[in-house]
Amino acid sequence: MGVVHSVSREVRELEGKTGFSSDQIDHLHRRFKKLSRDQPTNRNLRRGPSGLAEEINFEDFLTIMSYFRPIDVSMDEEQVELCRKEKLRFLFHMYDSDSDGRISLEEYKNVVEELLSGNPHIEKESAHFVAEGAMMEAANVCVGQMEPDQVYEGITFEDFLKIWQGSDIETKMHVCLLNGETMAPCH
């Protein structure tokens, strides 16, 4: 005789909100508890002056992880495009630390520095050059040839979509749980 598995109302709500199964939620909850050292919240290590939460709770963690679910193979083109935009919007907001709707050169420099900070062979000045080069490339893609006195204010979400056009973000932005179980697809 099998064991009856009862799912709480809270877990069912999280399933609906995030697309994860109750087993996946349970697995991610154990991970969250490890990361937070059994505390109800986990410190958000992202720096920035905006209204970002200094700490995240388990529901916040699940919501963030839901952006990394693989695409459901049964989705039509419109649904895939919607999922793609959701993933890109999430990524855009990670760069736009002051939430002004534009990724400035300074914000991009901060992200590049954070990404390259683990590499002892890359100096901070090199990270600045990388960021400036990427911002110039973004301006080229989004604005075209600029006049010498023209200033590129930063990357808007529409620019961000142009930059990522043709890339396979919907399959690059997903993770599998470490025990080999895959996450539930976007829906």
Legacy VTK file of the C-alpha trace (Angstrom):
# vtk DataFile Version 3.0
C-alpha trace
ASCII
DATASET POLYDATA
POINTS 187 float
0.000 0.000 0.000
1.430 3.376 -1.010
1.939 6.337 1.247
-0.590 9.125 0.738
1.249 12.338 -0.113
-0.571 15.377 1.210
0.310 18.722 -0.332
-0.391 21.838 1.706
-2.306 24.805 0.320
0.896 26.882 0.532
2.806 24.341 -1.595
-0.040 24.216 -4.146
0.083 28.021 -4.385
3.851 27.891 -4.917
3.358 25.222 -7.603
0.943 27.519 -9.433
3.123 30.595 -9.050
6.464 29.025 -10.012
5.657 25.963 -12.123
7.648 23.661 -9.844
6.232 20.330 -8.650
5.805 19.692 -4.922
8.839 17.357 -5.014
10.939 20.054 -6.677
9.738 22.631 -4.144
10.696 20.253 -1.341
14.135 19.716 -2.912
14.691 23.455 -3.409
13.524 24.126 0.151
16.224 21.803 1.479
18.763 23.674 -0.697
17.515 27.028 0.536
17.779 25.889 4.168
21.395 24.856 3.558
22.215 28.183 1.919
20.498 30.180 4.642
21.921 27.991 7.423
18.396 27.063 8.501
17.286 30.710 8.738
13.967 31.888 7.196
15.812 34.377 4.957
19.064 34.395 3.028
21.275 37.431 2.520
21.101 38.923 -0.981
24.720 39.603 -1.926
23.821 42.010 -4.738
25.105 45.508 -4.147
23.274 48.613 -5.241
21.352 51.606 -3.968
17.995 50.531 -5.363
15.076 49.059 -3.481
16.360 45.508 -3.804
15.685 43.295 -0.837
18.672 42.838 1.434
17.394 39.391 2.273
15.216 36.955 0.387
12.833 34.394 1.770
12.089 30.964 0.328
9.231 32.194 -1.869
11.529 34.882 -3.346
14.160 32.199 -3.941
11.634 29.970 -5.733
10.412 32.867 -7.865
13.980 33.641 -8.945
14.709 29.979 -9.660
11.534 29.730 -11.756
13.156 31.956 -14.398
15.666 29.163 -14.962
13.162 26.426 -15.792
13.666 24.869 -19.231
11.236 25.590 -22.054
8.341 23.144 -22.346
8.672 21.344 -25.696
4.894 21.418 -26.149
4.832 25.250 -26.219
3.885 27.023 -29.429
6.042 29.820 -30.871
4.063 32.555 -29.130
4.465 30.883 -25.723
8.187 30.332 -26.306
8.577 34.010 -27.230
6.722 35.052 -24.061
8.935 32.799 -21.933
12.010 34.195 -23.696
10.913 37.776 -22.940
10.299 36.902 -19.285
13.812 35.459 -18.989
15.321 38.509 -20.719
13.321 40.922 -18.550
14.628 39.144 -15.445
18.191 39.350 -16.781
17.735 43.029 -17.733
16.618 43.863 -14.187
19.731 42.182 -12.808
21.849 44.694 -14.747
19.570 47.718 -14.162
20.472 48.068 -10.484
18.872 51.504 -10.033
15.635 50.342 -11.730
15.448 53.368 -14.033
14.680 51.283 -17.133
18.146 51.740 -18.610
21.466 49.928 -18.112
24.056 52.668 -17.798
27.758 52.258 -18.474
28.406 52.418 -14.730
25.873 49.661 -14.010
27.372 47.521 -16.752
30.890 48.122 -15.399
29.735 46.945 -11.962
28.299 43.723 -13.419
31.431 43.035 -15.479
33.632 43.678 -12.428
31.539 41.265 -10.361
31.699 38.607 -13.068
35.442 38.965 -13.514
36.314 39.498 -9.839
37.077 35.809 -9.339
39.802 35.884 -11.981
43.104 37.067 -10.420
44.592 37.704 -13.876
42.103 40.420 -14.840
42.551 43.842 -13.306
39.706 46.237 -12.554
40.862 48.529 -15.356
40.526 45.658 -17.852
36.965 45.081 -16.676
36.243 48.753 -17.403
37.607 48.374 -20.947
35.467 45.269 -21.470
32.375 47.137 -20.259
33.092 50.204 -22.394
33.653 48.041 -25.487
30.415 46.139 -24.869
28.497 49.395 -24.367
29.898 50.780 -27.645
28.839 47.565 -29.405
25.359 47.908 -27.856
25.142 51.476 -29.140
26.153 50.286 -32.616
23.496 47.565 -32.640
20.744 49.728 -31.172
21.400 53.206 -32.557
23.660 52.591 -35.531
26.373 55.017 -36.523
26.514 57.776 -33.918
27.674 61.340 -34.402
30.883 62.315 -32.515
28.944 64.512 -30.073
26.102 62.014 -29.615
25.921 60.249 -26.235
24.469 56.790 -25.725
22.502 57.022 -22.482
22.369 53.285 -21.894
20.584 50.110 -22.846
16.787 50.143 -22.668
14.803 46.904 -22.515
13.974 47.292 -26.226
17.720 47.644 -26.926
18.354 44.593 -24.746
15.902 42.586 -26.847
17.722 43.675 -30.030
21.091 42.705 -28.571
19.857 39.233 -27.601
17.889 38.702 -30.827
18.891 35.445 -32.481
20.506 34.066 -29.327
19.224 30.937 -27.686
18.521 32.482 -24.264
15.560 30.184 -23.650
17.856 27.158 -23.442
20.936 28.902 -22.026
19.074 30.292 -19.053
18.082 27.071 -17.356
19.527 24.802 -14.717
19.083 21.224 -13.610
18.927 20.231 -9.984
22.168 18.613 -8.837
20.644 15.200 -8.232
19.974 14.923 -11.971
16.303 15.881 -11.706
15.336 18.544 -14.206
13.172 21.502 -13.333
9.646 21.797 -14.645
9.446 23.627 -17.997
8.066 27.150 -18.335
4.351 27.287 -18.948
LINES 1 188
187 0 1 2 3 4 5 6 7 8 9 10 11 12 13 14 15 16 17 18 19 20 21 22 23 24 25 26 27 28 29 30 31 32 33 34 35 36 37 38 39 40 41 42 43 44 45 46 47 48 49 50 51 52 53 54 55 56 57 58 59 60 61 62 63 64 65 66 67 68 69 70 71 72 73 74 75 76 77 78 79 80 81 82 83 84 85 86 87 88 89 90 91 92 93 94 95 96 97 98 99 100 101 102 103 104 105 106 107 108 109 110 111 112 113 114 115 116 117 118 119 120 121 122 123 124 125 126 127 128 129 130 131 132 133 134 135 136 137 138 139 140 141 142 143 144 145 146 147 148 149 150 151 152 153 154 155 156 157 158 159 160 161 162 163 164 165 166 167 168 169 170 171 172 173 174 175 176 177 178 179 180 181 182 183 184 185 186
